[in-house]
Amino acid sequence: VLIPALGLPAVAECADTAALDAVVPLPAGTEQRAAVISVQSKLEDVRALEATGQYGAALPGAREVAAAARTLPYPPLRAEALHTLSSIEDDLGHLEQSAGTARDGALAAGESHDDALIVQGLLDVMWSHGRQAKYEEAMALATAIEVVLARSAAVSGAQSASPGGAQAPASALPHGERRTLRASYLATKGRLLTDQGKYAEAAAALEQSLTLREQVVGPEHWRLAAALNSLGEVLRATGRYDEALARFERARQITERALGPEHPNVGAILNNIGAVYEGQSKHDLSKAMYEQSLRIDEATFGADHPRVAISLLNLGALLDGQARSAEAVPYFERALVIQRRVNGERHPDVAMSLHNLALAEVHLGKAEAALPRFRQALSILEEALPPDHLNVSMPMMGIGDALVAQRRFGEAVGHYERALAIQAKVLGEDSMDLGYALQGLSKANLAAGRVGPAVIAAERMVASYTKHGGDLDNRAIADFLLAQALWAAGTDRKRALELSRHARSVLAVSKDREALEVREAIRELDAWLATRGGAR
């Protein structure tokens, strides 16, 4: 249904194998052929700039080549030129222009009757939809891509099985090229599934993509890095930090050998490595990775690019988590300005910038200013993403935090419960990554006088850390929260004291004593034990 609406051929037309086999030939006239060859040469120069990360320098040439290709009666060149221009526009954050160029390129690919170009063109459109958080439209194109790949395989298979070894149609693709195209398709699909929080499906698609690429180019080719990086993102998002780090480091080594240590692809990988270190509470290493990534991206793209915004957000979040919220705010504000300029007001990236800025404001005691930012972020994400996307749960918890800071505990409970339901559905009922939502829920219930639900949430939090291990500080904070709930319930005060004293001894030797959450927990523990330490 969506394919004709995009101006692309209907899926059913792919059954017309006679028409599809007739790949458009080079123009017959000598002058036109010479013009095609000249434009192709200029296109290769543009691609060389793109491959080395010089996107700004490549853009004028890409536009010139695309304009020239549009005047020539040779759709394959037009499709290739528009594909390259769309890719560069996307790299530079020009998302609306990239989407229009991708659509034109897909139409040109259809006119060329070349399966490789058709798949490439459809992937460009699929990716551009995903970049604009239009996931339903993006995933709808998967069917068309599968049809083209299956048709090409069937044509080649029929040719191989035919008596006398009939010559394959011009549009039939070699087996290696079909595997490469399927790998690209699976990689794009996997990245879009990741963005939607569908991690199990994403991991399966990305693993399959990586396997296909390794079969075609070997284990050290630079094109493997993108698949490794995407797979690492899924593993990191699901808390599998060591596995994620191994994928990222392999991607980094491959990319640096092929493209050099200052290439923006290296910068993207460094950002992801920084996120892993942050998840492991290795803050100095994390900061070094983020800063190196920011330096590379600013040198490549300039100061106002979405890639720069990512590094700014990561650095701000790292500072905010270390009780340096006032230092974090300028990073968040600068990132928000960039995201709004590039994406408009209603994009998910804008929502996450709003969320991060609002969190810092809560930590600075400015909950009244933070609350409308959280609500705006939630509105954007609920409009743009599926209802069970992990990112939707983030401003829900933020609203809970702001309400707690204003002592509106009963209202906060519902927001934590909604966030917890989303996270449990995506990550599993006993995932350690539910800890923040469970902590907020237990604290809000306890402050609202709902002791029973507070104990249940805290017990669940402690049970998850006991089962999975993980960070000792988080476990200690969970123990103290359970101690407070048990004491308020009056059911097991001896256990409450044991839990709280053990938590204090763990936090006393924490390597993250200056982190905001740890500092607050130590202060609260000392005050709590001072009035209850002698009780039995």
C-alpha positions, 0 to 999 in steps of 0.5 A: 500500500505504501509503495505507490504512495511513495511514487515507487513501483508496486510490489506486484510489478516485481513479478514482471521478470521480462521487463525487470531483466532489461537493464537500461543500456548506456546511451547510444550516442558518442557524446552522451556516452562521453558525458556519462563517463565524465560524470561517473569520474566526477562521482568517484571523486566525490565518493573519495571525499565521502569515504574519508569523512570530508562531507562538507567538502563533498557536498558541492561536488555531489550536488553538481554530479546529481544535477548533471546526471539528471540531464542524461538519459541513463537512469543507473548513473542518476540513481548512483549520483542521488544515492551518494548525494542523499548519503552525504546530506544525511551525514551532514544532518540535512534530513529533509533534503536527504529524504527527498533525494533518496526518493528521487534516487529510488525512482531512478533505480526503478527505471534502471531495472538493476536489482542492486540499484533498486535495493540500494534505492529502497534502503536509502528511503527506508533509512531516511524514514527511520532517521525521521522516526517514521518507523512504520513507513520504514519497516513497510519497505522491508517487504519490497526489498525482500521481494527484489532480493528473492526475485534476483535469487530465483532468476539466478537459480533458474539460470543455473539449473537450466539445461545447457547453462543458459545465459543469466539475464543482465539484471541477475546478481552474482551470489556474492553481490546478493549476500552483500545487499542482504547484509546491507538490508539486515544492517539497516533493519537491525539499526531501525529495530534498535531505535524502536527498542526491539533488541532481540530482533535487532540483534538477530538481524545484525548478527546475520548481517555480520556473518554475511559480510564476513563471508564476502569480504573476510574478518578484517575488512573496514566494512565490517566495522559498521555491523560490529558497531551496531551490534555493540549498541544493542549489547550495551543497551541490554547491559551486556557491557563486556560483549559490547566493548569487545565489538566496539574495540574490534570495530575501532581497530578495523576502522583506524587501520583502514581510514585513520584515527581521525575519521568520523567513523572512529569518533562514533565508535569512541562515543559508544566505547565511552558509553560502555565505560560509563555503564561500568562506572569507569568515569575517567575513561568514559570522559576521555572517549567522549572528549576525543569523539567531540574533537573529531566530530567538531573538526569534521562537521563543524560546531553545529552538527547532530553528531556533535550534539551526541558527544555534548549530551554524553559529556553532560550526562557524565558530569550530571551523574557526578554531581556536577550538574551546573557544569552539565547544563551548558552541554545540554543547552548547546545540544538542544539548540543543535537538535532543534535547528536540524530536526525541528521541534517534534523529533525524538532527538529533541525530546532526549535533549529536553529530558537531559536538561530537565534532569540536571535542573532537578538535580539543581533544585529547579524542579518547577522549571524541569517538569514542563520540559519532561512533559514536552519530551514525553509528548514528542516521544509518545507521538513519534515512537511505539508505546513500549519504546524504552525512550518513552519511559525516560521522561516518565521517570523524569516526571516522577523525579520532578514530582518527588522533588515537589513532594507530590509523591502520590502523583509520582507513583503512577509515572514510575509504574508506567515507566517500569511496565515499559522497561520490564516488557522490553528488558525482562522482569528481573533485569538490573536495568529496571533499578532506577524505576524500581528505586523511584517507585519504592521511594515515592510509595514510602514517602506517600505512606504506602509501605507495602508497595514500597517494600515490594519494589525494593525487594524486587530491586535487591533480588535482581542485583543479587541474581545478576551481580553488577555494580556494588554501589547500586546494590548498596543503595538498593539495600538501604532503600529496602532497609528504610521500607522494612523499618517503616513496615515494622516487620523486620527491623533487625534485617533493616539495620543489617542491610543499612550498615552493610550498605554504608560499609560498601559506599565508604570505599566506593570508587565513585564517592563523588557521584551524585547518587552515592553522595546522597546515599551516604548522607541519607544513610548517616542521618538514618543510622544516627537515629536508629543505630541503637534500636533492636 
